[in-house]
């Protein structure tokens, strides 16, 4: 049986936040881990929007979107320049 997109969304949000917490615990900024964390968070939001478009039942699709914005709020609140650092790093790579 195929898993609904809301389940995939919660999984991507959980693994993305785990990657960001791993980076926060370490002393230095580890760019690949932060990049993977952001990509997983974005995949979680994309799957949540797909779940909204397919009118899946349940509140998990709402929980994943809300948790994405809460995670970004905490990231900007506790590490305000990390987002700017990562965006600058990505601009220099691409």
Phi and psi in radians as a Rosetta constraint file:
Dihedral C 1 N 2 CA 2 C 2 CIRCULARHARMONIC -1.383 0.35
Dihedral N 2 CA 2 C 2 N 3 CIRCULARHARMONIC 2.363 0.35
Dihedral C 2 N 3 CA 3 C 3 CIRCULARHARMONIC -1.354 0.35
Dihedral N 3 CA 3 C 3 N 4 CIRCULARHARMONIC 2.491 0.35
Dihedral C 3 N 4 CA 4 C 4 CIRCULARHARMONIC -1.190 0.35
Dihedral N 4 CA 4 C 4 N 5 CIRCULARHARMONIC 2.773 0.35
Dihedral C 4 N 5 CA 5 C 5 CIRCULARHARMONIC -1.136 0.35
Dihedral N 5 CA 5 C 5 N 6 CIRCULARHARMONIC -0.459 0.35
Dihedral C 5 N 6 CA 6 C 6 CIRCULARHARMONIC -1.177 0.35
Dihedral N 6 CA 6 C 6 N 7 CIRCULARHARMONIC -0.599 0.35
Dihedral C 6 N 7 CA 7 C 7 CIRCULARHARMONIC -1.164 0.35
Dihedral N 7 CA 7 C 7 N 8 CIRCULARHARMONIC -0.775 0.35
Dihedral C 7 N 8 CA 8 C 8 CIRCULARHARMONIC -1.084 0.35
Dihedral N 8 CA 8 C 8 N 9 CIRCULARHARMONIC -0.663 0.35
Dihedral C 8 N 9 CA 9 C 9 CIRCULARHARMONIC -1.097 0.35
Dihedral N 9 CA 9 C 9 N 10 CIRCULARHARMONIC -0.811 0.35
Dihedral C 9 N 10 CA 10 C 10 CIRCULARHARMONIC -1.087 0.35
Dihedral N 10 CA 10 C 10 N 11 CIRCULARHARMONIC -0.691 0.35
Dihedral C 10 N 11 CA 11 C 11 CIRCULARHARMONIC -1.107 0.35
Dihedral N 11 CA 11 C 11 N 12 CIRCULARHARMONIC -0.782 0.35
Dihedral C 11 N 12 CA 12 C 12 CIRCULARHARMONIC -1.160 0.35
Dihedral N 12 CA 12 C 12 N 13 CIRCULARHARMONIC -0.674 0.35
Dihedral C 12 N 13 CA 13 C 13 CIRCULARHARMONIC -1.116 0.35
Dihedral N 13 CA 13 C 13 N 14 CIRCULARHARMONIC -0.729 0.35
Dihedral C 13 N 14 CA 14 C 14 CIRCULARHARMONIC -1.139 0.35
Dihedral N 14 CA 14 C 14 N 15 CIRCULARHARMONIC -0.803 0.35
Dihedral C 14 N 15 CA 15 C 15 CIRCULARHARMONIC -1.220 0.35
Dihedral N 15 CA 15 C 15 N 16 CIRCULARHARMONIC -0.595 0.35
Dihedral C 15 N 16 CA 16 C 16 CIRCULARHARMONIC -1.147 0.35
Dihedral N 16 CA 16 C 16 N 17 CIRCULARHARMONIC -0.744 0.35
Dihedral C 16 N 17 CA 17 C 17 CIRCULARHARMONIC -1.209 0.35
Dihedral N 17 CA 17 C 17 N 18 CIRCULARHARMONIC -0.579 0.35
Dihedral C 17 N 18 CA 18 C 18 CIRCULARHARMONIC -1.105 0.35
Dihedral N 18 CA 18 C 18 N 19 CIRCULARHARMONIC -0.717 0.35
Dihedral C 18 N 19 CA 19 C 19 CIRCULARHARMONIC -1.132 0.35
Dihedral N 19 CA 19 C 19 N 20 CIRCULARHARMONIC -0.693 0.35
Dihedral C 19 N 20 CA 20 C 20 CIRCULARHARMONIC -1.203 0.35
Dihedral N 20 CA 20 C 20 N 21 CIRCULARHARMONIC -0.616 0.35
Dihedral C 20 N 21 CA 21 C 21 CIRCULARHARMONIC -1.192 0.35
Dihedral N 21 CA 21 C 21 N 22 CIRCULARHARMONIC -0.667 0.35
Dihedral C 21 N 22 CA 22 C 22 CIRCULARHARMONIC -1.055 0.35
Dihedral N 22 CA 22 C 22 N 23 CIRCULARHARMONIC -0.703 0.35
Dihedral C 22 N 23 CA 23 C 23 CIRCULARHARMONIC -1.198 0.35
Dihedral N 23 CA 23 C 23 N 24 CIRCULARHARMONIC -0.648 0.35
Dihedral C 23 N 24 CA 24 C 24 CIRCULARHARMONIC -1.176 0.35
Dihedral N 24 CA 24 C 24 N 25 CIRCULARHARMONIC -0.577 0.35
Dihedral C 24 N 25 CA 25 C 25 CIRCULARHARMONIC -1.245 0.35
Dihedral N 25 CA 25 C 25 N 26 CIRCULARHARMONIC -0.615 0.35
Dihedral C 25 N 26 CA 26 C 26 CIRCULARHARMONIC -1.255 0.35
Dihedral N 26 CA 26 C 26 N 27 CIRCULARHARMONIC 2.805 0.35
Dihedral C 26 N 27 CA 27 C 27 CIRCULARHARMONIC -1.371 0.35
Dihedral N 27 CA 27 C 27 N 28 CIRCULARHARMONIC -0.579 0.35
Dihedral C 27 N 28 CA 28 C 28 CIRCULARHARMONIC -1.837 0.35
Dihedral N 28 CA 28 C 28 N 29 CIRCULARHARMONIC 2.842 0.35
Dihedral C 28 N 29 CA 29 C 29 CIRCULARHARMONIC -1.457 0.35
Dihedral N 29 CA 29 C 29 N 30 CIRCULARHARMONIC 2.129 0.35
Dihedral C 29 N 30 CA 30 C 30 CIRCULARHARMONIC -1.796 0.35
Dihedral N 30 CA 30 C 30 N 31 CIRCULARHARMONIC 1.781 0.35
Dihedral C 30 N 31 CA 31 C 31 CIRCULARHARMONIC -1.028 0.35
Dihedral N 31 CA 31 C 31 N 32 CIRCULARHARMONIC -0.767 0.35
Dihedral C 31 N 32 CA 32 C 32 CIRCULARHARMONIC -1.092 0.35
Dihedral N 32 CA 32 C 32 N 33 CIRCULARHARMONIC -0.632 0.35
Dihedral C 32 N 33 CA 33 C 33 CIRCULARHARMONIC -1.191 0.35
Dihedral N 33 CA 33 C 33 N 34 CIRCULARHARMONIC -0.724 0.35
Dihedral C 33 N 34 CA 34 C 34 CIRCULARHARMONIC -1.149 0.35
Dihedral N 34 CA 34 C 34 N 35 CIRCULARHARMONIC -0.711 0.35
Dihedral C 34 N 35 CA 35 C 35 CIRCULARHARMONIC -1.090 0.35
Dihedral N 35 CA 35 C 35 N 36 CIRCULARHARMONIC -0.780 0.35
Dihedral C 35 N 36 CA 36 C 36 CIRCULARHARMONIC -1.108 0.35
Dihedral N 36 CA 36 C 36 N 37 CIRCULARHARMONIC -0.685 0.35
Dihedral C 36 N 37 CA 37 C 37 CIRCULARHARMONIC -1.074 0.35
Dihedral N 37 CA 37 C 37 N 38 CIRCULARHARMONIC -0.800 0.35
Dihedral C 37 N 38 CA 38 C 38 CIRCULARHARMONIC -1.151 0.35
Dihedral N 38 CA 38 C 38 N 39 CIRCULARHARMONIC -0.687 0.35
Dihedral C 38 N 39 CA 39 C 39 CIRCULARHARMONIC -1.123 0.35
Dihedral N 39 CA 39 C 39 N 40 CIRCULARHARMONIC -0.742 0.35
Dihedral C 39 N 40 CA 40 C 40 CIRCULARHARMONIC -1.128 0.35
Dihedral N 40 CA 40 C 40 N 41 CIRCULARHARMONIC -0.672 0.35
Dihedral C 40 N 41 CA 41 C 41 CIRCULARHARMONIC -1.110 0.35
Dihedral N 41 CA 41 C 41 N 42 CIRCULARHARMONIC -0.721 0.35
Dihedral C 41 N 42 CA 42 C 42 CIRCULARHARMONIC -1.152 0.35
Dihedral N 42 CA 42 C 42 N 43 CIRCULARHARMONIC -0.692 0.35
Dihedral C 42 N 43 CA 43 C 43 CIRCULARHARMONIC -1.079 0.35
Dihedral N 43 CA 43 C 43 N 44 CIRCULARHARMONIC -0.669 0.35
Dihedral C 43 N 44 CA 44 C 44 CIRCULARHARMONIC -1.065 0.35
Dihedral N 44 CA 44 C 44 N 45 CIRCULARHARMONIC -0.733 0.35
Dihedral C 44 N 45 CA 45 C 45 CIRCULARHARMONIC -1.201 0.35
Dihedral N 45 CA 45 C 45 N 46 CIRCULARHARMONIC -0.695 0.35
Dihedral C 45 N 46 CA 46 C 46 CIRCULARHARMONIC -1.079 0.35
Dihedral N 46 CA 46 C 46 N 47 CIRCULARHARMONIC -0.789 0.35
Dihedral C 46 N 47 CA 47 C 47 CIRCULARHARMONIC -1.160 0.35
Dihedral N 47 CA 47 C 47 N 48 CIRCULARHARMONIC -0.548 0.35
Dihedral C 47 N 48 CA 48 C 48 CIRCULARHARMONIC -1.179 0.35
Dihedral N 48 CA 48 C 48 N 49 CIRCULARHARMONIC -0.716 0.35
Dihedral C 48 N 49 CA 49 C 49 CIRCULARHARMONIC -1.165 0.35
Dihedral N 49 CA 49 C 49 N 50 CIRCULARHARMONIC -0.581 0.35
Dihedral C 49 N 50 CA 50 C 50 CIRCULARHARMONIC -1.143 0.35
Dihedral N 50 CA 50 C 50 N 51 CIRCULARHARMONIC -0.698 0.35
Dihedral C 50 N 51 CA 51 C 51 CIRCULARHARMONIC -1.102 0.35
Dihedral N 51 CA 51 C 51 N 52 CIRCULARHARMONIC -0.677 0.35
Dihedral C 51 N 52 CA 52 C 52 CIRCULARHARMONIC -1.107 0.35
Dihedral N 52 CA 52 C 52 N 53 CIRCULARHARMONIC -0.734 0.35
Dihedral C 52 N 53 CA 53 C 53 CIRCULARHARMONIC -1.214 0.35
Dihedral N 53 CA 53 C 53 N 54 CIRCULARHARMONIC -0.492 0.35
Dihedral C 53 N 54 CA 54 C 54 CIRCULARHARMONIC -1.561 0.35
Dihedral N 54 CA 54 C 54 N 55 CIRCULARHARMONIC 0.055 0.35
Dihedral C 54 N 55 CA 55 C 55 CIRCULARHARMONIC 0.940 0.35
Dihedral N 55 CA 55 C 55 N 56 CIRCULARHARMONIC 0.858 0.35
Dihedral C 55 N 56 CA 56 C 56 CIRCULARHARMONIC -1.208 0.35
Dihedral N 56 CA 56 C 56 N 57 CIRCULARHARMONIC 2.589 0.35
Dihedral C 56 N 57 CA 57 C 57 CIRCULARHARMONIC -1.409 0.35
Dihedral N 57 CA 57 C 57 N 58 CIRCULARHARMONIC 2.722 0.35
Dihedral C 57 N 58 CA 58 C 58 CIRCULARHARMONIC 1.790 0.35
Dihedral N 58 CA 58 C 58 N 59 CIRCULARHARMONIC 2.980 0.35
Dihedral C 58 N 59 CA 59 C 59 CIRCULARHARMONIC -1.789 0.35
Dihedral N 59 CA 59 C 59 N 60 CIRCULARHARMONIC 0.028 0.35
Dihedral C 59 N 60 CA 60 C 60 CIRCULARHARMONIC -1.160 0.35
Dihedral N 60 CA 60 C 60 N 61 CIRCULARHARMONIC -0.549 0.35
Dihedral C 60 N 61 CA 61 C 61 CIRCULARHARMONIC -1.175 0.35
Dihedral N 61 CA 61 C 61 N 62 CIRCULARHARMONIC -0.598 0.35
Dihedral C 61 N 62 CA 62 C 62 CIRCULARHARMONIC -1.284 0.35
Dihedral N 62 CA 62 C 62 N 63 CIRCULARHARMONIC -0.686 0.35
Dihedral C 62 N 63 CA 63 C 63 CIRCULARHARMONIC -1.086 0.35
Dihedral N 63 CA 63 C 63 N 64 CIRCULARHARMONIC -0.682 0.35
Dihedral C 63 N 64 CA 64 C 64 CIRCULARHARMONIC -1.204 0.35
Dihedral N 64 CA 64 C 64 N 65 CIRCULARHARMONIC -0.674 0.35
Dihedral C 64 N 65 CA 65 C 65 CIRCULARHARMONIC -1.178 0.35
Dihedral N 65 CA 65 C 65 N 66 CIRCULARHARMONIC -0.762 0.35
Dihedral C 65 N 66 CA 66 C 66 CIRCULARHARMONIC -1.121 0.35
Dihedral N 66 CA 66 C 66 N 67 CIRCULARHARMONIC -0.712 0.35
Dihedral C 66 N 67 CA 67 C 67 CIRCULARHARMONIC -1.171 0.35
Dihedral N 67 CA 67 C 67 N 68 CIRCULARHARMONIC -0.579 0.35
Dihedral C 67 N 68 CA 68 C 68 CIRCULARHARMONIC -1.041 0.35
Dihedral N 68 CA 68 C 68 N 69 CIRCULARHARMONIC -0.834 0.35
Dihedral C 68 N 69 CA 69 C 69 CIRCULARHARMONIC -1.250 0.35
Dihedral N 69 CA 69 C 69 N 70 CIRCULARHARMONIC -0.553 0.35
Dihedral C 69 N 70 CA 70 C 70 CIRCULARHARMONIC -1.193 0.35
Dihedral N 70 CA 70 C 70 N 71 CIRCULARHARMONIC -0.717 0.35
Dihedral C 70 N 71 CA 71 C 71 CIRCULARHARMONIC -1.102 0.35
Dihedral N 71 CA 71 C 71 N 72 CIRCULARHARMONIC -0.752 0.35
Dihedral C 71 N 72 CA 72 C 72 CIRCULARHARMONIC -1.154 0.35
Dihedral N 72 CA 72 C 72 N 73 CIRCULARHARMONIC -0.621 0.35
Dihedral C 72 N 73 CA 73 C 73 CIRCULARHARMONIC -1.093 0.35
Dihedral N 73 CA 73 C 73 N 74 CIRCULARHARMONIC -0.818 0.35
Dihedral C 73 N 74 CA 74 C 74 CIRCULARHARMONIC -1.133 0.35
Dihedral N 74 CA 74 C 74 N 75 CIRCULARHARMONIC -0.633 0.35
Dihedral C 74 N 75 CA 75 C 75 CIRCULARHARMONIC -1.112 0.35
Dihedral N 75 CA 75 C 75 N 76 CIRCULARHARMONIC -0.791 0.35
Dihedral C 75 N 76 CA 76 C 76 CIRCULARHARMONIC -1.256 0.35
Dihedral N 76 CA 76 C 76 N 77 CIRCULARHARMONIC -0.553 0.35
Dihedral C 76 N 77 CA 77 C 77 CIRCULARHARMONIC -1.225 0.35
Dihedral N 77 CA 77 C 77 N 78 CIRCULARHARMONIC -0.785 0.35
Dihedral C 77 N 78 CA 78 C 78 CIRCULARHARMONIC -1.606 0.35
Dihedral N 78 CA 78 C 78 N 79 CIRCULARHARMONIC -0.551 0.35
Dihedral C 78 N 79 CA 79 C 79 CIRCULARHARMONIC -2.237 0.35
Dihedral N 79 CA 79 C 79 N 80 CIRCULARHARMONIC 1.356 0.35
Dihedral C 79 N 80 CA 80 C 80 CIRCULARHARMONIC -1.139 0.35
Dihedral N 80 CA 80 C 80 N 81 CIRCULARHARMONIC -0.539 0.35
Dihedral C 80 N 81 CA 81 C 81 CIRCULARHARMONIC -1.668 0.35
Dihedral N 81 CA 81 C 81 N 82 CIRCULARHARMONIC -0.012 0.35
Dihedral C 81 N 82 CA 82 C 82 CIRCULARHARMONIC -1.156 0.35
Dihedral N 82 CA 82 C 82 N 83 CIRCULARHARMONIC -0.722 0.35
Dihedral C 82 N 83 CA 83 C 83 CIRCULARHARMONIC -1.126 0.35
Dihedral N 83 CA 83 C 83 N 84 CIRCULARHARMONIC -0.730 0.35
Dihedral C 83 N 84 CA 84 C 84 CIRCULARHARMONIC -1.145 0.35
Dihedral N 84 CA 84 C 84 N 85 CIRCULARHARMONIC -0.706 0.35
Dihedral C 84 N 85 CA 85 C 85 CIRCULARHARMONIC -1.074 0.35
Dihedral N 85 CA 85 C 85 N 86 CIRCULARHARMONIC -0.785 0.35
Dihedral C 85 N 86 CA 86 C 86 CIRCULARHARMONIC -1.196 0.35
Dihedral N 86 CA 86 C 86 N 87 CIRCULARHARMONIC -0.728 0.35
Dihedral C 86 N 87 CA 87 C 87 CIRCULARHARMONIC -1.125 0.35
Dihedral N 87 CA 87 C 87 N 88 CIRCULARHARMONIC -0.654 0.35
Dihedral C 87 N 88 CA 88 C 88 CIRCULARHARMONIC -1.159 0.35
Dihedral N 88 CA 88 C 88 N 89 CIRCULARHARMONIC -0.716 0.35
Dihedral C 88 N 89 CA 89 C 89 CIRCULARHARMONIC -1.077 0.35
Dihedral N 89 CA 89 C 89 N 90 CIRCULARHARMONIC -0.762 0.35
Dihedral C 89 N 90 CA 90 C 90 CIRCULARHARMONIC -1.145 0.35
Dihedral N 90 CA 90 C 90 N 91 CIRCULARHARMONIC -0.654 0.35
Dihedral C 90 N 91 CA 91 C 91 CIRCULARHARMONIC -1.111 0.35
Dihedral N 91 CA 91 C 91 N 92 CIRCULARHARMONIC -0.678 0.35
Dihedral C 91 N 92 CA 92 C 92 CIRCULARHARMONIC -1.244 0.35
Dihedral N 92 CA 92 C 92 N 93 CIRCULARHARMONIC -0.518 0.35
Dihedral C 92 N 93 CA 93 C 93 CIRCULARHARMONIC -1.309 0.35
Dihedral N 93 CA 93 C 93 N 94 CIRCULARHARMONIC -0.797 0.35
